Structures are given as structure tokens and as C-alpha cells.
Amino acid sequence: MDGQNPPAQTAREPLENEGPGRIILELDFESEFVGDGIRCLTRVTPEVHVPATGRLRASVVASLIDVTLGNVAVKEIYPRPAMTTSLDLHLWEPLPSDGEVEILGRPLRIGRTLIALEAEVRHDGRPLGMATATFVPPPDPSLVVEQAAPMGTPELELSMALVDRAGIEVVAPGHAVLPDQHGVRNGGGVYFGGLLALVAEEAATSLTPGEDLSTLTVRYLQAVHLGPAVARAQVHDGVGRVEVRDAGRDNRLAALAVTRTFGAR
């Protein structure tokens, strides 16, 4: 964050004074290190609902898993940052419409070139699903981070639906676009990985309206440097394949997502 107080945001006027990852930082969550793992609590509000179902978005849970497990990865390799290479979220029950969701993360393997972690997703003390994520240090050893502290944003909040805040537009069924605008980039200056999961979810669910995702997996192949990020989905029997490409950089494939709805056979 740049330390300045941004002007009030509206649907038509995006914030002008925004730091890295500002949109993700507006999600209502707090996290703390617990032993060698991490605990995250997020409050479910209408701004992070799937409009057609009124339940928490799978992509929001995936984004918070990315952030919180990434904090553990950075803690292990500090002062070097950690880049997400894969994230797999599997739910056996639909996410809730309200209350708090708890994410409990722990390391599986800490290596010099690969860090693997897992997380449990819970609501009211009851397990809802699980996730795994892998991280790697960047190839440039000169890249460092200022601190290895867990993230939490009680002082910020969304004032509109998350997809509207990000400016995502579904231009046709199976086709969603995440524009290059304030708040979509992380500290490295590239699109935040959690927002790529969000635009992939939007593309897939536009083909299955009224259904929640039970699975969201994302393979991050390369960063979106220029944007916009364009997601195109194909869905068969509730199982989707989504390509996310960097339209401003020769349409390079940035991420490949696989989705599955609870109604899939």
C-alpha cells in the first residue's frame, strides 16, 4: 500500500491511489501463523457471492488459499518471494452464504526449488473441502520481499460485487475478460493469480448458470504482464477447461484451469 487514503470508490470510478493487489486486499480476511502453518478467517458477504446461487465463490477461497499458503512459503524462503505454480481446490459441500470460513494451511514439503502446502477449508467447525498449492522462488535471486508476515485486511472492504470491482465482463457465454486497471497487479507488477482464478470461474460458470463449483484447479504457466487477461471456457457435463491468455502479449497462455460443478456426473 502507498500509505495514502484513496478516494471513495464507485462502480464507474475506480480508485486511483492503489497499491499492489489492492482488490484482493479488500476481501474481508485475517490470518496468523500457527506453528509451521497458518490460519485464515474470512467473512462471507454478498459482494463475494456467486450471483446465481448466493453462495461464496470458489475462486475467492482459492485466492485466499493462494495468499495465505504463499505467506507460509515466503516465511520458509525469506527474504525471497514465492511464485504460485499450481493450486487445486476440491469441495465436497457447497460453500456457505454467510458466516465465516476458516482455512487451515500447513506445509507438505519445503525444498530449495519447490514448496508444497495443503489447506483444509471449514465452516462452523465442519470440513467443506481441501486444497493443495505449490510455489517456487523466482529465477532472479536479486528479488526480495520486505517482510514475511501474514496478510489481513480488517481496515478495507469491498463496496461492490467482486467481479464488478475487478471490472470483469462476460462478453459471451464461456468468454470473460479481466481488464488492466488499478488493483489487479501484485507486488511484482503482474496480474494477481487469484484474479486469474476469478476470471476463469466467471468464464466457466457463464456456461453453467445456477451451479456452484466443486473443483477449481489452476496451473500457472506464465504471468500476465500486459493484459487484458482473456478467459475462454469449454464445459462438458459440468466439467470445464478454461484457458486464460495475456491478450496484450501475443495472446500467450498464462494459466489453464479445470472446473467441475456439483451437478457434474
C-alpha positions as a Markdown table, in Angstrom:
| # | Residue | x | y | z |
|---|---|---|---|---|
| 1 | Met | 0.0 | 0.0 | 0.0 |
| 2 | Asp | 1.2 | 3.5 | -0.7 |
| 3 | Gly | 0.1 | 4.9 | 2.6 |
| 4 | Gln | -2.4 | 7.4 | 1.1 |
| 5 | Asn | -6.1 | 7.5 | 1.7 |
| 6 | Pro | -7.8 | 6.6 | -1.6 |
| 7 | Pro | -11.0 | 8.5 | -2.6 |
| 8 | Ala | -14.3 | 6.7 | -2.2 |
| 9 | Gln | -14.8 | 4.1 | -4.9 |
| 10 | Thr | -17.9 | 3.8 | -7.1 |
| 11 | Ala | -18.9 | 1.4 | -9.8 |
| 12 | Arg | -18.0 | 3.9 | -12.5 |
| 13 | Glu | -14.9 | 5.5 | -11.0 |
| 14 | Pro | -12.1 | 3.1 | -10.0 |
| 15 | Leu | -9.6 | 4.1 | -7.3 |
| 16 | Glu | -6.6 | 6.0 | -8.5 |
| 17 | Asn | -4.3 | 5.6 | -5.4 |
| 18 | Glu | -4.0 | 1.8 | -5.2 |
| 19 | Gly | -1.1 | -0.4 | -4.2 |
| 20 | Pro | -0.2 | -3.9 | -5.3 |
| 21 | Gly | -3.0 | -6.4 | -5.1 |
| 22 | Arg | -5.5 | -3.9 | -3.8 |
| 23 | Ile | -8.6 | -5.7 | -5.0 |
| 24 | Ile | -7.5 | -8.9 | -3.1 |
| 25 | Leu | -6.7 | -6.9 | -0.1 |
| 26 | Glu | -10.4 | -5.7 | 0.0 |
| 27 | Leu | -11.5 | -9.2 | 0.8 |
| 28 | Asp | -12.5 | -9.5 | 4.4 |
| 29 | Phe | -9.9 | -11.8 | 6.0 |
| 30 | Glu | -7.4 | -12.1 | 8.7 |
| 31 | Ser | -4.6 | -14.6 | 9.1 |
| 32 | Glu | -2.0 | -15.7 | 11.6 |
| 33 | Phe | 0.9 | -18.1 | 11.7 |
| 34 | Val | 0.2 | -21.1 | 13.9 |
| 35 | Gly | 3.3 | -23.3 | 14.4 |
| 36 | Asp | 4.7 | -24.0 | 11.0 |
| 37 | Gly | 1.3 | -23.4 | 9.3 |
| 38 | Ile | -1.2 | -20.7 | 9.0 |
| 39 | Arg | -4.9 | -20.0 | 10.0 |
| 40 | Cys | -7.1 | -17.7 | 7.9 |
| 41 | Leu | -10.7 | -16.5 | 8.7 |
| 42 | Thr | -12.8 | -14.8 | 6.0 |
| 43 | Arg | -16.3 | -13.4 | 6.5 |
| 44 | Val | -18.8 | -14.3 | 3.8 |
| 45 | Thr | -20.6 | -11.2 | 2.4 |
| 46 | Pro | -22.9 | -10.7 | -0.6 |
| 47 | Glu | -20.1 | -9.0 | -2.5 |
| 48 | Val | -18.3 | -12.4 | -2.8 |
| 49 | His | -21.3 | -14.4 | -3.7 |
| 50 | Val | -22.0 | -16.2 | -7.0 |
| 51 | Pro | -25.0 | -14.2 | -8.1 |
| 52 | Ala | -27.0 | -17.1 | -9.4 |
| 53 | Thr | -26.6 | -19.2 | -6.2 |
| 54 | Gly | -26.0 | -16.7 | -3.4 |
| 55 | Arg | -23.0 | -18.7 | -2.1 |
| 56 | Leu | -19.4 | -17.9 | -1.6 |
| 57 | Arg | -17.3 | -18.1 | -4.8 |
| 58 | Ala | -14.8 | -21.0 | -5.1 |
| 59 | Ser | -12.4 | -18.5 | -6.7 |
| 60 | Val | -12.4 | -16.3 | -3.5 |
| 61 | Val | -11.5 | -19.3 | -1.4 |
| 62 | Ala | -8.8 | -20.2 | -3.9 |
| 63 | Ser | -7.5 | -16.7 | -3.8 |
| 64 | Leu | -7.2 | -16.7 | -0.1 |
| 65 | Ile | -5.5 | -20.1 | -0.1 |
| 66 | Asp | -3.1 | -18.7 | -2.6 |
| 67 | Val | -2.3 | -15.7 | -0.4 |
| 68 | Thr | -2.2 | -17.5 | 3.0 |
| 69 | Leu | -0.2 | -20.5 | 1.8 |
| 70 | Gly | 2.0 | -18.1 | -0.1 |
| 71 | Asn | 2.8 | -16.4 | 3.2 |
| 72 | Val | 4.0 | -19.7 | 4.6 |
| 73 | Ala | 6.1 | -20.3 | 1.5 |
| 74 | Val | 7.7 | -16.9 | 1.8 |
| 75 | Lys | 8.3 | -17.4 | 5.5 |
| 76 | Glu | 10.3 | -20.6 | 4.7 |
| 77 | Ile | 12.5 | -18.9 | 2.0 |
| 78 | Tyr | 12.6 | -15.4 | 3.3 |
| 79 | Pro | 13.7 | -12.9 | 2.0 |
| 80 | Arg | 12.9 | -14.3 | -1.4 |
| 81 | Pro | 9.4 | -14.2 | -2.7 |
| 82 | Ala | 7.4 | -17.2 | -3.8 |
| 83 | Met | 5.6 | -17.7 | -7.1 |
| 84 | Thr | 2.5 | -19.9 | -7.3 |
| 85 | Thr | 2.7 | -22.6 | -9.9 |
| 86 | Ser | -0.4 | -24.6 | -9.1 |
| 87 | Leu | -3.5 | -24.5 | -6.9 |
| 88 | Asp | -6.1 | -27.3 | -6.5 |
| 89 | Leu | -9.3 | -26.7 | -4.6 |
| 90 | His | -11.8 | -29.6 | -4.1 |
| 91 | Leu | -15.1 | -29.1 | -2.2 |
| 92 | Trp | -17.4 | -31.9 | -1.1 |
| 93 | Glu | -20.1 | -29.5 | 0.1 |
| 94 | Pro | -21.2 | -26.1 | -1.4 |
| 95 | Leu | -19.7 | -23.1 | 0.2 |
| 96 | Pro | -21.9 | -21.1 | 2.6 |
| 97 | Ser | -23.9 | -17.9 | 2.0 |
| 98 | Asp | -22.9 | -16.3 | 5.3 |
| 99 | Gly | -20.8 | -16.7 | 8.4 |
| 100 | Glu | -17.1 | -17.3 | 8.5 |
| 101 | Val | -15.0 | -19.7 | 6.5 |
| 102 | Glu | -11.7 | -21.0 | 8.1 |
| 103 | Ile | -8.7 | -22.0 | 6.1 |
| 104 | Leu | -6.0 | -24.1 | 7.9 |
| 105 | Gly | -2.8 | -24.4 | 6.0 |
| 106 | Arg | 0.3 | -26.5 | 6.6 |
| 107 | Pro | 3.5 | -27.4 | 4.7 |
| 108 | Leu | 3.9 | -30.7 | 3.0 |
| 109 | Arg | 7.4 | -30.3 | 1.6 |
| 110 | Ile | 9.9 | -27.4 | 1.8 |
| 111 | Gly | 12.6 | -27.6 | -0.7 |
| 112 | Arg | 15.1 | -25.3 | -2.3 |
| 113 | Thr | 13.2 | -25.4 | -5.7 |
| 114 | Leu | 9.7 | -26.5 | -4.8 |
| 115 | Ile | 7.4 | -25.8 | -1.8 |
| 116 | Ala | 4.2 | -27.8 | -1.5 |
| 117 | Leu | 1.5 | -27.0 | 1.0 |
| 118 | Glu | -2.1 | -28.1 | 1.8 |
| 119 | Ala | -5.1 | -26.5 | 3.4 |
| 120 | Glu | -8.4 | -27.6 | 4.9 |
| 121 | Val | -11.5 | -25.5 | 4.3 |
| 122 | Arg | -14.0 | -25.4 | 7.2 |
| 123 | His | -17.3 | -23.7 | 8.1 |
| 124 | Asp | -18.7 | -23.7 | 11.6 |
| 125 | Gly | -16.1 | -26.3 | 12.5 |
| 126 | Arg | -17.1 | -28.6 | 9.8 |
| 127 | Pro | -14.8 | -29.6 | 6.9 |
| 128 | Leu | -16.0 | -28.5 | 3.5 |
| 129 | Gly | -13.0 | -29.3 | 1.3 |
| 130 | Met | -9.3 | -29.4 | 0.8 |
| 131 | Ala | -6.6 | -27.7 | -1.3 |
| 132 | Thr | -3.0 | -28.1 | -2.3 |
| 133 | Ala | -0.7 | -25.5 | -3.8 |
| 134 | Thr | 2.9 | -25.4 | -5.0 |
| 135 | Phe | 5.3 | -22.5 | -5.0 |
| 136 | Val | 8.8 | -21.8 | -6.4 |
| 137 | Pro | 11.3 | -19.0 | -5.8 |
| 138 | Pro | 11.7 | -16.7 | -8.8 |
| 139 | Pro | 14.7 | -17.4 | -11.1 |
| 140 | Asp | 16.1 | -13.9 | -10.3 |
| 141 | Pro | 18.0 | -14.3 | -7.0 |
| 142 | Ser | 18.1 | -10.5 | -6.5 |
| 143 | Leu | 14.3 | -10.3 | -6.0 |
| 144 | Val | 13.5 | -10.0 | -2.3 |
| 145 | Val | 10.5 | -9.1 | -0.1 |
| 146 | Glu | 10.4 | -6.6 | 2.7 |
| 147 | Gln | 8.8 | -8.9 | 5.3 |
| 148 | Ala | 7.4 | -12.4 | 5.8 |
| 149 | Ala | 4.2 | -11.5 | 7.7 |
| 150 | Pro | 0.7 | -13.0 | 7.3 |
| 151 | Met | -1.8 | -10.8 | 5.4 |
| 152 | Gly | -5.0 | -9.5 | 6.8 |
| 153 | Thr | -7.2 | -6.6 | 5.8 |
| 154 | Pro | -9.8 | -5.7 | 8.5 |
| 155 | Glu | -9.5 | -2.0 | 7.6 |
| 156 | Leu | -10.6 | -2.5 | 3.9 |
| 157 | Glu | -13.8 | -3.8 | 2.4 |
| 158 | Leu | -15.4 | -4.3 | -0.9 |
| 159 | Ser | -18.2 | -1.8 | -1.7 |
| 160 | Met | -19.5 | -3.7 | -4.7 |
| 161 | Ala | -19.6 | -7.2 | -6.2 |
| 162 | Leu | -16.0 | -8.6 | -6.6 |
| 163 | Val | -16.4 | -9.1 | -10.4 |
| 164 | Asp | -17.5 | -5.5 | -10.8 |
| 165 | Arg | -14.7 | -4.3 | -8.6 |
| 166 | Ala | -12.2 | -6.2 | -10.9 |
| 167 | Gly | -14.0 | -4.9 | -14.0 |
| 168 | Ile | -14.6 | -8.4 | -15.3 |
| 169 | Glu | -17.0 | -8.6 | -18.2 |
| 170 | Val | -18.6 | -11.8 | -19.7 |
| 171 | Val | -18.7 | -10.8 | -23.3 |
| 172 | Ala | -20.3 | -14.1 | -24.4 |
| 173 | Pro | -21.1 | -17.4 | -22.8 |
| 174 | Gly | -17.7 | -19.0 | -21.9 |
| 175 | His | -15.8 | -15.8 | -22.7 |
| 176 | Ala | -14.7 | -13.4 | -19.9 |
| 177 | Val | -12.3 | -10.5 | -19.8 |
| 178 | Leu | -10.3 | -9.1 | -16.9 |
| 179 | Pro | -9.1 | -5.6 | -17.9 |
| 180 | Asp | -5.8 | -3.9 | -17.0 |
| 181 | Gln | -6.9 | -1.5 | -14.3 |
| 182 | His | -5.9 | -0.3 | -10.8 |
| 183 | Gly | -5.6 | -3.0 | -8.2 |
| 184 | Val | -5.3 | -6.1 | -10.4 |
| 185 | Arg | -1.5 | -6.4 | -10.1 |
| 186 | Asn | 0.7 | -7.8 | -7.3 |
| 187 | Gly | 3.9 | -6.6 | -5.9 |
| 188 | Gly | 5.8 | -7.9 | -8.8 |
| 189 | Gly | 3.8 | -5.8 | -11.3 |
| 190 | Val | 2.0 | -8.7 | -12.9 |
| 191 | Tyr | -1.7 | -9.8 | -12.6 |
| 192 | Phe | -2.5 | -11.3 | -9.3 |
| 193 | Gly | -3.0 | -15.1 | -9.6 |
| 194 | Gly | -6.2 | -15.1 | -7.6 |
| 195 | Leu | -7.9 | -12.8 | -10.1 |
| 196 | Leu | -6.9 | -15.2 | -12.9 |
| 197 | Ala | -8.8 | -17.8 | -11.0 |
| 198 | Leu | -11.8 | -15.4 | -10.7 |
| 199 | Val | -11.9 | -14.7 | -14.4 |
| 200 | Ala | -11.6 | -18.4 | -15.2 |
| 201 | Glu | -14.5 | -19.1 | -12.8 |
| 202 | Glu | -16.6 | -16.4 | -14.5 |
| 203 | Ala | -16.0 | -17.9 | -17.9 |
| 204 | Ala | -16.9 | -21.4 | -16.8 |
| 205 | Thr | -19.9 | -20.6 | -14.7 |
| 206 | Ser | -21.4 | -18.5 | -17.5 |
| 207 | Leu | -21.9 | -21.8 | -19.3 |
| 208 | Thr | -23.5 | -23.4 | -16.2 |
| 209 | Pro | -25.7 | -20.7 | -14.6 |
| 210 | Gly | -27.2 | -21.6 | -11.2 |
| 211 | Glu | -24.5 | -24.1 | -10.4 |
| 212 | Asp | -21.6 | -23.9 | -7.9 |
| 213 | Leu | -18.1 | -25.2 | -8.5 |
| 214 | Ser | -17.0 | -28.2 | -6.5 |
| 215 | Thr | -13.5 | -28.2 | -8.1 |
| 216 | Leu | -11.2 | -25.3 | -9.2 |
| 217 | Thr | -7.7 | -26.1 | -10.2 |
| 218 | Val | -5.3 | -23.7 | -11.8 |
| 219 | Arg | -1.9 | -24.3 | -13.4 |
| 220 | Tyr | 0.0 | -21.0 | -13.7 |
| 221 | Leu | 2.2 | -21.2 | -16.7 |
| 222 | Gln | 3.4 | -17.7 | -17.1 |
| 223 | Ala | 2.5 | -14.3 | -15.7 |
| 224 | Val | 0.0 | -11.9 | -17.3 |
| 225 | His | 2.3 | -8.8 | -17.9 |
| 226 | Leu | 0.2 | -6.6 | -20.1 |
| 227 | Gly | -3.4 | -7.7 | -20.2 |
| 228 | Pro | -6.2 | -7.8 | -20.6 |
| 229 | Ala | -6.5 | -11.4 | -19.3 |
| 230 | Val | -8.9 | -13.2 | -21.5 |
| 231 | Ala | -10.6 | -16.5 | -20.3 |
| 232 | Arg | -12.3 | -18.9 | -22.7 |
| 233 | Ala | -14.1 | -21.9 | -21.3 |
| 234 | Gln | -15.5 | -25.2 | -22.7 |
| 235 | Val | -17.8 | -27.2 | -20.4 |
| 236 | His | -19.0 | -30.7 | -21.0 |
| 237 | Asp | -21.2 | -32.5 | -18.5 |
| 238 | Gly | -20.3 | -29.9 | -15.8 |
| 239 | Val | -16.5 | -30.3 | -16.3 |
| 240 | Gly | -14.8 | -27.2 | -17.7 |
| 241 | Arg | -11.5 | -26.4 | -19.3 |
| 242 | Val | -10.5 | -22.8 | -19.2 |
| 243 | Glu | -7.6 | -21.1 | -20.9 |
| 244 | Val | -6.5 | -17.7 | -19.6 |
| 245 | Arg | -4.3 | -15.7 | -22.0 |
| 246 | Asp | -2.4 | -12.4 | -22.0 |
| 247 | Ala | -4.1 | -10.6 | -24.9 |
| 248 | Gly | -1.5 | -7.8 | -24.8 |
| 249 | Arg | 1.4 | -10.1 | -25.1 |
| 250 | Asp | 0.8 | -12.1 | -28.3 |
| 251 | Asn | -2.1 | -13.9 | -26.6 |
| 252 | Arg | 0.2 | -16.1 | -24.6 |
| 253 | Leu | -1.3 | -18.8 | -22.5 |
| 254 | Ala | -0.9 | -17.7 | -18.9 |
| 255 | Ala | -3.0 | -20.2 | -17.0 |
| 256 | Leu | -5.0 | -23.4 | -17.5 |
| 257 | Ala | -7.9 | -24.0 | -15.2 |
| 258 | Val | -10.1 | -27.1 | -14.8 |
| 259 | Thr | -13.5 | -26.7 | -13.1 |
| 260 | Arg | -16.3 | -29.0 | -12.0 |
| 261 | Thr | -19.8 | -28.3 | -10.8 |
| 262 | Phe | -21.7 | -30.1 | -8.0 |
| 263 | Gly | -24.1 | -31.2 | -10.7 |
| 264 | Ala | -21.5 | -32.9 | -12.8 |
| 265 | Arg | -21.8 | -36.6 | -13.3 |
